[in-house]
Structures are given as structure tokens and as C-alpha cells.
Amino acid sequence: MTPNPDPRWLSTVGPPPPGSVLATFPRLAWRPSRDCWRTHDHRGPWFFSSFPGRFNLFAQRGTLNTASDEKTAVREFLGTALCGQSDIPASYVDGRTVSKLSIPAHELADITADSATSAGVVVGDFSGPCPQGYAAFRLWAEAFADAGFEGIFSRSRFGTGLSAACIYFFGPAGAHAVGTIERALPLADVLAQIGAHHVVQPKDSGSLSFET
């Protein structure tokens, strides 16, 4: 008798498969003509982070986290700060910019592809909440990088619509330009475009950890 499968709410994120399996993982050819946006602070848009983050490589390598449009870039950056509230503390917004980037060609691991499941990837779980932290996801990023991929193409957890995506580019850790800045907008202006949130000046704006 076939045993009952695990409950559907359990995460499917396990350890990455061997490099021989990832060598045939579906690829997406990134081209500079595709839209690419990043929300950033004073460090600028080209900061490749090795801090704990969903697909951030470990030092001395890092990951540049971008999105397919400016609104998704803001939602990914602010994350749960946007959930269930219309007022956004000014301290979360001040000094932060949303930049449109042109990034050269990269070969990305496409975890949105239908065949990604055969390698152990369920894209909803790979873009969903992770209460246990990012360790398992970072191991996948390391495995993809070691298999020769130059980044990851994924679904956005915080995006809206069918095409909202996150694009993660691999490189040496730290700030170094790999392309050009085509446009830059204050984060507050993009929040105004979204229209559901208001920037306020509270007495105590608390603290929040942003995705870098």
C-alpha cells in the first residue's frame, strides 16, 4: 500500500541534487533588453550581498537581488512591512532609491520552468515564506553557482500579476558595477504609484530587516 504523502503545507525545499543533475537544469538566457529593477540604499544598486538572504551566496561571493519591475522591486525590499498596514514609516523609505538597470547577458537557472520539479524545485515553496531561515535556499544558490550558472530566475513572493519575477545575479561580494543605470526613482515615488500606502513620520518607527 502506498503511504500517505506529506501534508501539502510542508515545504518541499530539501538539499540540492548533485552537480550532474543541475548540469541539465533548465536555463534562461538573460538579455540586457529585459527590464531589471533594484531597490537600494546608500551603497548603490550594484551591491552583491553575502548577508543572509534567500539566494545570497556565501562570502567571498555574493548575489545581486533584482526584480522585473519597479513595484515588485519595492515590494520585495520592504516585504512584510507592506502587509496589513497602509502607513509606512518614513525611516523605511528615506534615502532609498529604485533603479532600472541594464545588465549584460547571463545564463540563469530557471526555477519557474515546468521541468524544474524533476530536480526537486517547487517554485511556490522556493519563493514562499521561510520561518527556519534561508540556509537551505543559500545551499541551492551555491550549488547553482558551482554548476556554472550565473544567477537564478524565480517567481516573486510579493509581486502581483502573472509576470512579476525576481532575478538574482551572482558575482564577487561587495559593490561593483556590472552594467549601467538607466533610470532612478525615489522609493517614495514608487510607493505613490502603488497607491495603497502612505509614508508617515511616527515618533517611533521601530526596526525592520530589509532584503539586500
C-alpha positions in Angstrom: 0.0 0.0 0.0 1.4 3.4 -0.9 2.0 5.5 2.2 0.2 8.8 2.5 2.1 11.7 1.1 3.3 14.5 3.4 0.7 17.2 4.0 0.7 19.8 1.2 1.6 22.6 3.6 5.0 21.1 4.3 7.9 22.8 2.5 9.4 20.7 -0.3 12.7 22.6 -0.1 15.4 20.0 0.5 19.2 19.8 -0.2 20.2 20.5 -3.8 20.9 17.5 -6.0 24.4 16.6 -7.3 26.1 18.8 -9.9 25.4 16.1 -12.6 21.7 16.7 -12.1 22.0 20.5 -12.1 24.1 20.4 -15.3 20.8 19.7 -17.1 18.7 22.1 -15.1 16.5 24.4 -17.3 18.3 27.6 -18.3 17.1 31.1 -19.1 19.3 33.3 -21.3 19.1 36.8 -19.7 19.4 39.6 -22.2 20.1 43.3 -21.4 16.9 44.3 -23.1 14.8 42.8 -20.3 13.6 45.0 -17.5 15.5 44.8 -14.3 14.9 46.9 -11.2 16.6 47.1 -7.8 15.7 49.0 -4.6 18.8 50.1 -2.7 20.3 52.3 0.0 23.4 54.5 0.0 25.5 51.5 -1.1 24.1 51.9 -4.6 22.4 49.5 -6.9 25.4 47.2 -7.5 25.8 45.7 -4.1 26.3 41.9 -4.3 25.3 40.7 -0.8 26.6 37.7 1.1 24.5 38.6 4.1 21.7 36.0 5.0 19.2 36.3 2.2 17.1 33.9 0.1 19.7 33.2 -2.7 22.7 35.1 -1.4 25.9 33.3 -1.9 28.4 33.0 1.0 31.4 35.2 1.1 33.6 35.8 -0.8 30.8 35.6 -3.4 27.5 37.5 -3.3 24.2 37.9 -5.0 22.5 41.0 -6.6 18.8 40.8 -6.0 16.6 42.5 -8.6 13.0 42.4 -9.9 11.2 42.6 -13.2 9.5 45.9 -12.5 9.9 48.8 -10.1 6.8 48.0 -8.0 8.0 44.4 -7.4 11.4 45.7 -6.5 9.8 47.8 -3.8 7.6 45.1 -2.5 10.5 42.6 -2.3 12.6 45.2 -0.5 10.0 46.2 2.1 8.5 42.8 2.3 6.1 42.2 5.3 6.2 45.9 6.2 3.6 46.4 3.4 1.3 43.6 4.7 -1.8 44.6 6.7 -1.0 48.3 7.0 -1.3 51.4 4.9 1.1 53.6 6.8 4.8 53.1 6.1 7.4 54.7 8.5 9.5 57.3 6.7 12.6 55.7 8.1 11.9 52.7 5.8 11.8 55.0 2.8 14.1 57.9 3.3 17.4 57.8 1.4 16.4 54.7 -0.7 16.1 54.6 -4.4 14.6 52.3 -7.1 16.9 52.0 -10.1 16.3 50.5 -13.5 19.5 48.6 -14.6 20.8 47.2 -17.8 22.7 44.0 -17.0 24.7 42.1 -19.6 23.9 38.6 -20.8 23.8 35.9 -18.1 22.9 32.2 -18.1 20.3 31.8 -15.2 18.9 28.7 -13.6 15.1 29.0 -14.4 13.3 27.6 -11.4 10.0 28.7 -12.9 10.3 26.1 -15.7 8.0 23.1 -15.8 10.9 20.7 -15.7 12.5 22.2 -12.6 10.3 19.9 -10.5 12.3 16.9 -11.6 15.3 18.3 -9.9 13.4 19.0 -6.7 12.2 22.6 -7.2 8.6 23.6 -6.4 8.7 27.3 -7.3 6.0 28.3 -4.9 8.0 26.9 -2.0 11.2 28.4 -3.3 9.7 31.9 -3.3 7.5 31.5 -0.2 8.0 32.2 3.5 10.9 30.5 5.3 10.4 30.7 9.1 13.5 28.5 9.5 15.7 31.0 7.7 17.5 31.0 4.4 20.1 28.3 4.9 18.5 25.7 2.5 18.0 28.3 -0.2 21.5 29.5 0.0 22.8 26.0 -0.4 20.8 25.8 -3.7 22.3 29.1 -4.8 25.8 27.8 -4.0 25.1 24.6 -6.0 23.8 26.5 -9.0 26.9 28.7 -8.9 29.2 25.7 -8.7 27.3 24.1 -11.6 28.2 27.1 -13.8 25.0 29.2 -13.6 25.4 32.9 -13.3 22.2 33.5 -11.3 18.6 32.4 -10.7 15.3 33.4 -12.3 12.4 33.0 -9.9 8.8 34.0 -9.1 8.3 37.0 -6.8 6.7 36.3 -3.4 5.5 39.9 -3.1 4.8 40.7 -6.8 1.4 40.9 -8.3 0.1 39.7 -11.7 1.5 36.7 -13.7 4.8 38.0 -14.8 6.3 39.5 -11.6 9.7 37.9 -11.2 12.9 38.1 -9.1 16.3 37.9 -10.9 19.3 37.0 -8.8 22.8 37.6 -10.3 25.9 36.0 -8.9 29.3 37.8 -8.5 32.0 38.7 -6.1 30.7 40.0 -2.8 30.5 43.8 -2.4 29.7 46.8 -4.6 30.9 46.7 -8.2 29.0 47.8 -11.3 28.2 45.1 -13.9 26.0 47.2 -16.1 24.5 50.7 -16.4 21.8 52.6 -14.6 19.1 53.6 -17.0 16.7 55.4 -14.6 16.4 56.2 -10.8 13.3 57.0 -8.8 12.9 57.8 -5.1 11.3 54.8 -3.3 8.5 57.1 -2.0 7.5 57.9 -5.6 7.1 54.2 -6.4 5.0 53.7 -3.3 2.8 56.6 -4.5 2.4 54.7 -7.8 1.3 51.6 -5.9 -1.2 53.8 -4.2 -2.1 51.7 -1.2 0.4 53.1 1.3 1.3 56.4 2.9 4.6 57.5 4.2 4.3 58.8 7.7 6.6 60.3 10.4 5.9 58.3 13.5 7.5 59.0 16.9 9.0 55.5 16.9 9.3 53.8 13.6 10.7 50.6 15.1 13.1 48.3 13.2 12.9 46.1 10.2 15.4 43.8 8.4 15.4 44.5 4.7 16.3 42.1 1.9 19.7 43.1 0.5 
